[in-house]
Amino acid sequence: MSPLTRKMLCASLLAFTLSSVQAADAYLFTYFVQNGEDGLHLAASSDGYTWEKLGDGKSYLAPTVGKSRLMRDPCIVRGPDGTYHMVWTSGWNENNIGYASSTDLVHWSEQKELPVMAHEAGVLNAWAPEIIYDDAKREFVIFWASTVPGKFTETDGTSEEKYNHRMYATTTKDFKTFTPTRLFYDPGFSVIDATFVKFNGKNHLLVKDETVKPPRKYLQVAPAASVSGPFGKPGKPVTPPGLWVEGPTGVQVGKDLVVYYDAYATRRYGAMRTRDLVHWEDVSDKMHFPDEGTPQRVRHGTVIQVPAELIANLRRANSNKN
């Protein structure tokens, strides 16, 4: 091989290496601010610890469905074809949730109102929906918390006000037809804000105990046979004792599972990390979220891994708008 050929080959290998690095995954945080009136907000991170708000903190999608026209608790999953599907809480006391899809998180489909609890007369809410793809069944699982008066009376009065939540779910392959809503998870207490965390290739169900009498308000991990269940009893509290939290989400960062949570009573985001789901370390002081302690602070979001190019496109889209 001639010196010139060798140089050309090295240059090609360097270019390939650089392109591979640029194509590596980044982390995207979908969240809302204040009461969710203006819609979807996004933040990005390369390491899972330092988060930068995208679009100068402006909304990427305004809510148009639901009686209250809110977009709280936005949860996004990437389907096997690369399409991003999002569900959200569209109002405080409604029987429906919101849904939309996008290939780039800039251009969105028409928003839909999914009446997931319309069959339950008197249902009080449909809160914090989450969505995950079931690889085994090749379908999407959507689940959320609802209170149906008259059910689970053994725990009435243990949660806030008149609420006594359990997790419900539906599945779909095409977002046109949905299976009948079913009870998804009943751990024997009022439960909200369930989410899946994938660690070392296996999914685990992370839930919040909403009990206030006696006060709990902490996160726990429940065994999950699959993303469709069945689920076991949750283990010991994950979050610090006495700290009221909500909106958990998690992602594997290197060898660690990092679980983020909204410590709403102190108006800041916190995080715990683990390598075995048994021993947990508080890494809240290592986290840097935008606008902490202000009305524009990050609230109840979802973190996912995305191609780094998607983040670059989101930045360019905002620059073009300006």
GIZIHU-V855358 format. One line per field, one symbol per residue. phi: phi as a letter, one per 30 degrees, with the letter a starting at -180 (. if undefined). psi: psi as a letter, one per 20 degrees, with the letter a starting at -180 (. if undefined). burial: # if it has 9 or more other ideal C-beta (glycine too) atoms within 8 Angstrom, else .. A space follows every 10 residues. Layout:
phi = ???
psi = ???
burial = ???
//
This chain:
phi = .deddddddd dddddddddd dddddbcbcc abbhcidcjd cbbbacbibc ccdcihiddc addbciddhc bchdbbbcdd cjdccbbadc adbbcbbcba bacbicccdd dbccddbddc diedabchdb bbccddchbc ccbacbccej chddcdiccd hcdadbcbab bacbiccbde ebdcabdjbd bbhdacbcbh ibdbccbcdc dcbddbhccb ccdbdadcjd ccddddecde dicdbahdab adcicccccc bcdddchacb abbabbiccc cdcedddbcd heicdcddbg cbcbdbdedd dddddddddd dd
psi = pqhgggghgg hghggggghg ghiqqrpppp rrqdjjhibp qqqqqiijgo pppqkkjqqi pqqirqhilr nqlpppqprh jippppqroi rgmrjrrqqr rqijjgpqrp qqoomhjhin pjqhrnqlqq pqpohgilrp ppqrpqpopi qliijqjiap cjqnqrprqr qqhikgqqqq pqpgpnjjrp prlqqppppl ipqqpprpoj pinqpfkrqq pqqohriiar qapqbqphrq pipprrlqqq qpociqpppq qomhhjlrqr qqqrjjjgpp pokhiiqoqq kpjrijqpqn appqprphhg ghhhghghhh h.
burial = .....#..#. .......... .....##### ####.#..## #####...#. #.###.#.## #.#.##..## #########. ..######## #..####### ##.###.#.. ####.##..# ..######## ####....## ########.. ....#..##. ..######## ##.....#.. #..##.#.## #########. ..######## ##...##### ####..#.#. #..#..###. ..#.###### ###..##### ####...### ####...... .###..#.## ##....#### ####.#.#.# #.###.##.. ..
//
